Amino acid sequence: MQTSSDRHEYPAHWEADVVLRDGGTARIRPITVDDADRLVSFYEQVSDESKYYRFFAPYPRLSAKDVHRFTHHDFVDRVGLAATVGGEFIATVRYDRIGADGMPASAPSDEAEVAFLVQDAHQGRGVASALLEHIGAVARERGIRRFAAEVLPANNKMIKVFTDAGYTQKRSFEDGVVRLEFDLEPTDRSMAVQYAREQRAEGRSVERLLKPGSVAVVGVGRTPGGVGRSILDNIRDAGFTGRLYAVNKAFTDKEIDGVPAHRSVRDIEGPVDLAVVAVPAEHVPEVLAECGEHGVQGLVVISAGYAESGPDGRERQRELVRHARAYGMRIIGPNAFGVINTNPDVRLNASLANETPRPGRIGLFAQSGAIGIALLSRLHRRGGGVTGVTGVSTFVSSGNRADVSGNDVLQYWYDDPDTDVVLMYLESIGNPRKFTRLARRTAAAKPLVVVQGAGSAPQGHAVRATRLPHTTVSALLRQAGVIRVNTITELVDTGLLLARQPLPRGPRVAILGNSESLGLLTYDACLSEGLRPLPPRDLTTAASAQDFHAALARVLADDTCDAVVVTAIPSVGEGAAGDAALAEALRSAAERVPGKPVLVVHVELGGLAEALSAATSTAPQAATPSATHPFRALDRLAAKDPEETPATGPRLIPAYPAAERAVRALGEAVKYAQWQREAAAPGKVPEFEDIDEKGAAQLIDGLLARGQGLTLGADATCDLLGKYGIPVHRALPAPTPDDAAAAARTLGYPVALKATAPHLRHRADLGGVRLDLADEEQLRRSYAELTELFGSPDELRPVVQGMAPRGVDTVVRAVIDPAAGAVLSFGLAGAASQLLGDIAHRLIPVTDREAATLVRSIRTAPLLFGWRGSAPVDTAALEELLLRLSRLVDDHPEVVAVTLEPVVVAPHGLSVLGASVRLAPPPARDDLGPRTLPAY
């Protein structure tokens, strides 16, 4: 590594794995003195043209002086990074700090000259773009705020790398050279570019795993049975359209059941895109090396014995990922169930599922193999229940999720034209901040339904620690558009409705059927889900299929309903013929008004469920996203046409065996449709002219200079909040009755006397607060009562505070969670929030629309709006307070926790009576840094 004369130790935290544009991976790391031979070898493989573009002159080889210069860095003013695959350089970038005269300089100079060199064989893979992100992050860490680059006009590729990055830049031409200067501070455009590149790269990396042209199954037994042989049979029986190979080092035959057999992946002639590994864990490293040397693009590791087995297995798993990435490969697994792609051009069943699911429009992700089996089985089953015929586009079981995660697969499904509804079973969320961002974008285009495990992460899953309760994380997912359900049954129920029917335009539900009792049950279920049911229409048990058709046609044409639930019980003696006739009657009526969803609740009509599903396509009738949606700019950067929708086929009507299940699914669809409408106009983060952002930053810097983390005192708290227009009612300490009287004279009567001891704070119900004290006599008497009841002043910590206008007591909090990010919370003070957990949450920064919905989303919100004749309070002032606090935490990530309690909201204005603020160095935000894969 570096010598003792270097100014900084080797910065290991700059090392990172990245996904490139074509879906392969590379490792980015600092260049050191040990890389001299690698650098020379790399340079020899670069074309003369690329060398000319780099040095502006013929430069056939590097001199010893060049090698020394390019491998000796101080990691402050001179930094070099390399992108490597298989341990060898494929690209380099370096910066040198310069002064105003363009000569080498040190801090405080904040400009540097940057230059790249990419091996010709790897140009066009997005290597330079990834290196620019990482060298930019390094430069910002070292106090450099601006890059300069000189490029020959003919070097269009490198000019494009700089101009496409999205940074604010200047461009000039002098002496035959293009000079580019750009600021390194991330902009909205640079982040949009980075996210779009991330989506393309990660989506492509999953696509290579799901759409291989050739597959090798490693660990195939010579006799039927066993994991490897079963997977080989499943791939062959599904009709895989590519080339298939069987691999086992004990093979002597050239074929196994008609499949070419080899002793090693190395022996296969031609490329292998995907290897499915089903050998004991101790043999996987050998197989991985063979695959890497052969150029295999990705692995599905079925083998167990990794992190789920304990500490030794966890280290084995880390090594597996490290070695795979060194070869540019991605891994699904280990301990995975496999992958499936039903596209007729692929027909891949590289899984332990003996039967390939029917082709369809649902993407399915499960971390658990057992849950994956259950979901596939339920979606595959016909009749007799809720499912009928609904197919799967792709299925991924990630097992231990050591590399490829739900985030990666979500990136793929966002662009996948074969997938219109996404169902995910998540036992853990490794990167909640990123998942929320991806979910919000995906949900704007297609429904995303999630079941999330509430317990601790399973063995083998690397998950960031979060301090947020499970209910808070769920609320944040819903805010991002995720349809959050609680069970596998609800996952399937909701997914089938979304895959088969249009989204409802509102909560009004018409109910019709041949059973009055079943109609009333459905009506009650609608009320429980917050829907607005119309009175049920009873067609009587004598109703024929034609009666159902006519009734459904009438209610669908009625503008007072947004969805229809049809309830049906069997008629005596009709059987399958009656089921088919009823199904056709309902389907034909629904097709006349295609804009409203129709659901069927059937009792003991198994044939009806099957008949309703008897159609040639399972394409969903999804609403086309608005062209004005805020994510459209990002979509265009991702080269995706947001207006494209798949061809839709005959409309399928989902059937449910119970009213509650049908209505619960409909309720989720109504909420999702409402989210989509609101997301199309998300509001804005307002600017407040009276905010002193610079003054707050100076105050925070001065306070943090005293230590790593601290809870501010009363004066500092009031000062900091005041700079963001959040005044706090002064509370003066009163350690004696005389001090209390002096404080009251300062503040002016009437006053309140409060005990601030932890066990009495915010507990007016315990008697630790005396209000509306009009004079000194009342104050002294109340002081004596408090000390007599609760103990000495040292125990009570009494304070005197001026009276605020009466209103509703609320509590506002903001916290920065290391996993989920900054979260703003709101609720009513006291039992509502503490005992019942009636608290609403939003991710920071909060828009004006989100602040309004936050106030209205708690169950006790009616108390703010004049419940039972009480005076409505000033919710506009409350929303402004939420927005100001959101701005404070967003502008200054050092503010890691704020509590405002109580905030008394009066009919006119509000009063913050208590506040606490905690400062600390902010947690690292990887969503603002360069693209990286999780570290192992």
NORMOUR-V728220 format. One record per helix or strand of 2 or more residues. SS is the DSSP state (helix for helix, strand for strand). FROM is the first residue (numbers start at 0). LEN is the number of residues. Records with the same first field share a line. If there is no record, write none. Layout:
SS->FROM-LEN  FROM-LEN
This chain:
helix->11-3  32-12  47-8  63-8  119-3  126-15  155-8  187-23  226-11  264-3  280-14  306-3  310-16  368-12  405-10  431-12  469-10  487-13  515-13  544-12  574-18  605-7  631-6  658-21  692-12  713-9  736-11  763-3  775-15  792-4  830-4  847-9  860-4  866-3  874-17
strand->15-4  24-6  77-8  87-11  110-8  145-7  168-6  176-7  213-5  242-5  254-2  258-4  273-4  297-4  329-4  337-4  347-4  358-8  391-6  420-6  446-6  482-3  507-6  531-2  536-2  562-7  596-7  653-3  708-3  730-3  750-5  768-5  797-5  807-10  820-8  838-5  894-11  909-3  914-6
